[in-house]
Amino acid sequence: MQGRLEKMPNAARIRRQTAEHVFGTLKSWMGASHFLMKSLPNVKTEMSLHVLAYNLKRAMQIFGVMPLMKIMRA
């Protein structure tokens, strides 16, 4: 790992800017503590719903609500 970081010293900063923001946002939405559901299948479903909501919110910001609704109807 150290060798890879020495070859690309900005890798950690790039990762923080891309992936860590998403997980921080999801953690904030979820209450930053724990999942509400019990058992792995239910937790997977809960996490999937959070990710779907995040992706829809991002799509609305990028495309706008009306164009996105038009795309979804097609």
C-alpha positions in Angstrom: 0.0 0.0 0.0 2.8 2.4 0.9 4.4 1.7 -2.5 1.2 2.5 -4.3 0.8 5.8 -2.4 4.4 6.8 -3.2 3.7 6.2 -6.9 0.5 8.3 -6.7 0.6 10.7 -3.7 -2.7 12.3 -4.5 -4.6 9.0 -4.4 -5.8 9.4 -0.8 -7.1 12.9 -1.5 -8.9 11.9 -4.6 -10.6 9.0 -2.8 -11.7 11.3 0.0 -13.2 13.7 -2.5 -15.2 11.0 -4.4 -16.1 8.0 -2.3 -16.0 9.4 1.3 -18.5 12.2 0.6 -21.1 9.7 -0.5 -20.7 7.5 2.6 -20.6 10.6 4.9 -23.9 11.8 3.4 -25.6 8.4 3.7 -24.4 8.1 7.3 -25.8 11.5 8.1 -29.2 10.6 6.5 -29.3 7.3 8.5 -28.8 9.0 11.8 -25.1 8.2 12.0 -25.6 5.3 14.4 -27.1 2.0 13.2 -29.5 0.3 10.8 -33.1 0.2 11.9 -33.7 -3.3 10.6 -32.4 -6.6 11.9 -30.9 -9.5 9.9 -28.7 -9.2 6.9 -31.4 -9.4 4.2 -33.3 -6.5 5.8 -30.2 -4.4 6.4 -29.2 -5.0 2.7 -32.7 -3.7 1.7 -32.4 -0.7 4.0 -29.0 0.2 2.6 -30.3 -0.3 -1.0 -33.1 2.2 -0.3 -30.7 4.7 1.1 -28.4 4.4 -2.0 -31.4 4.6 -4.4 -32.6 7.8 -2.6 -29.1 9.3 -2.9 -28.8 8.4 -6.6 -32.2 9.9 -7.3 -31.4 13.1 -5.5 -28.2 13.4 -7.4 -29.9 12.8 -10.7 -32.5 15.5 -9.9 -29.7 17.9 -9.2 -27.9 17.1 -12.4 -30.8 16.8 -14.9 -33.5 18.7 -13.1 -36.8 17.3 -11.9 -38.9 17.8 -15.0 -36.4 16.4 -17.5 -35.8 13.4 -15.2 -39.5 12.7 -15.0 -39.7 12.8 -18.8 -36.8 10.4 -19.1 -38.4 8.0 -16.6 -41.7 8.0 -18.5 -40.0 7.1 -21.7 
